[in-house]
Amino acid sequence: MGVVLDSTVWIGAERRRFTVLQTLERVRLVVGDELAVIAAMTAAELVHGVWRAKPPQMRARREEFVEEIFARIPVQPLSLRVARIVGRIDARSRASGSVIPTVDLTIGATALDLGFAVATANVRHYNLIPGLRVVMVA
């Protein structure tokens, strides 16, 4: 078993000035020694945050933090299997009047495909994904 780390875990850590290793230790305290990965969609969110950072010193610090995440944690690609899960769940949830943001749905679908949980600081959207185990990490 393992856990897909949502961007909220990393964003909160960076704002509190935790290191990547400190953040991983905090996650381990909650989830144990499960394998931790990030979804390709999470990687895109983190890179987006780098490019939105101002001033240049903040951008440089954030980029260093994000690149260390990428160096230490495997990034799971967006596969056709994940795309099929996203399409199925999105169609069913919208038919029942519920909309799950595509970014969160894609991260959740990555976790479902792997048989992993999602670790997040914001459970709201992930709790809408059927069959997904969600772990709160603040």
C-alpha positions as CSV (number, residue, x, y, z in Angstrom):
1,M,0.0,0.0,0.0
2,G,1.1,3.6,-0.4
3,V,0.0,7.2,-0.5
4,V,-0.3,9.9,-3.1
5,L,0.7,13.2,-1.6
6,D,-1.6,16.1,-2.7
7,S,-0.2,19.5,-3.4
8,T,-1.9,20.9,-0.3
9,V,0.6,18.9,1.8
10,W,3.5,20.6,0.0
11,I,2.1,24.0,-0.2
12,G,1.4,24.1,3.6
13,A,4.9,22.8,4.3
14,E,6.5,25.4,2.1
15,R,4.5,28.2,3.7
16,R,5.6,27.0,7.1
17,R,9.2,26.8,5.9
18,F,9.4,23.0,6.5
19,T,12.0,21.1,4.6
20,V,11.1,18.3,2.3
21,L,12.5,15.8,4.8
22,Q,10.6,17.4,7.7
23,T,7.4,17.2,5.6
24,L,8.0,13.5,4.8
25,E,8.6,12.8,8.5
26,R,5.3,14.5,9.3
27,V,3.5,12.4,6.7
28,R,5.1,9.2,8.1
29,L,3.7,10.1,11.5
30,V,0.2,10.0,10.1
31,V,0.5,7.2,7.4
32,G,3.3,5.1,8.7
33,D,6.0,3.7,6.4
34,E,3.8,3.5,3.3
35,L,5.4,4.3,-0.1
36,A,4.8,8.0,-0.9
37,V,4.5,9.3,-4.4
38,I,3.1,12.3,-6.2
39,A,0.8,12.4,-9.2
40,A,1.9,14.2,-12.4
41,M,-1.0,16.6,-11.8
42,T,0.5,17.5,-8.4
43,A,3.9,18.1,-10.1
44,A,2.1,20.5,-12.5
45,E,0.5,22.3,-9.6
46,L,3.8,22.7,-7.8
47,V,5.6,24.0,-10.9
48,H,2.7,26.5,-11.4
49,G,3.3,27.8,-7.9
50,V,6.9,28.3,-8.7
51,W,6.1,30.4,-11.7
52,R,3.6,32.5,-9.9
53,A,5.9,33.4,-7.0
54,K,7.1,36.9,-6.7
55,P,9.7,38.4,-6.0
56,P,12.5,36.5,-7.7
57,Q,14.0,35.4,-4.4
58,M,10.7,33.7,-3.4
59,R,10.6,32.0,-6.8
60,A,14.1,30.7,-6.4
61,R,13.4,29.4,-2.9
62,R,10.2,27.7,-4.0
63,E,11.8,26.2,-7.1
64,E,14.5,24.7,-4.9
65,F,11.9,23.2,-2.6
66,V,9.9,21.8,-5.5
67,E,13.0,20.3,-7.3
68,E,13.9,18.6,-4.1
69,I,10.4,17.0,-3.9
70,F,10.9,15.8,-7.5
71,A,14.4,14.4,-6.6
72,R,13.1,12.5,-3.5
73,I,9.6,11.3,-4.5
74,P,8.5,9.3,-7.5
75,V,6.1,11.1,-9.9
76,Q,3.4,8.9,-11.2
77,P,2.6,9.6,-14.9
78,L,-0.9,10.3,-16.2
79,S,-1.7,7.1,-17.9
80,L,-4.6,6.0,-20.1
81,R,-5.9,3.8,-17.2
82,V,-6.0,6.9,-15.0
83,A,-7.7,8.9,-17.7
84,R,-10.4,6.2,-17.9
85,I,-11.0,6.3,-14.2
86,V,-11.3,10.1,-14.4
87,G,-13.8,9.9,-17.2
88,R,-15.9,7.3,-15.5
89,I,-16.1,9.0,-12.2
90,D,-16.5,12.5,-13.7
91,A,-19.4,11.4,-15.8
92,R,-21.2,9.6,-12.9
93,S,-20.6,12.4,-10.4
94,R,-21.9,15.1,-12.8
95,A,-24.9,12.9,-13.6
96,S,-25.8,12.9,-9.9
97,G,-25.2,16.7,-9.7
98,S,-21.8,16.7,-8.1
99,V,-18.7,18.2,-9.7
100,I,-15.2,17.2,-8.6
101,P,-12.5,19.6,-9.8
102,T,-10.5,17.9,-12.6
103,V,-7.2,18.4,-10.8
104,D,-8.3,16.7,-7.6
105,L,-10.1,14.0,-9.6
106,T,-7.0,13.2,-11.6
107,I,-4.9,13.0,-8.4
108,G,-7.5,10.8,-6.8
109,A,-7.7,8.6,-9.9
110,T,-4.0,8.2,-9.8
111,A,-4.3,6.9,-6.2
112,L,-7.2,4.5,-7.2
113,D,-5.2,3.1,-10.1
114,L,-2.3,2.4,-7.7
115,G,-4.5,1.1,-4.9
116,F,-3.1,3.9,-2.7
117,A,-4.7,6.5,-0.4
118,V,-4.5,10.3,-0.9
119,A,-2.9,12.3,1.8
120,T,-4.1,15.9,1.8
121,A,-4.7,18.9,3.9
122,N,-8.1,19.5,2.2
123,V,-10.3,16.4,2.1
124,R,-13.4,18.1,0.7
125,H,-13.1,17.1,-3.0
126,Y,-11.4,13.8,-2.4
127,N,-14.2,12.5,-0.1
128,L,-16.4,12.7,-3.2
129,I,-14.4,10.1,-5.1
130,P,-16.0,6.6,-4.6
131,G,-13.6,4.0,-3.1
132,L,-10.8,6.4,-2.4
133,R,-9.1,6.2,1.0
134,V,-8.4,9.8,2.2
135,V,-5.9,10.6,4.9
136,M,-5.8,14.1,6.5
137,V,-2.3,15.5,6.8
138,A,-2.1,19.0,8.2
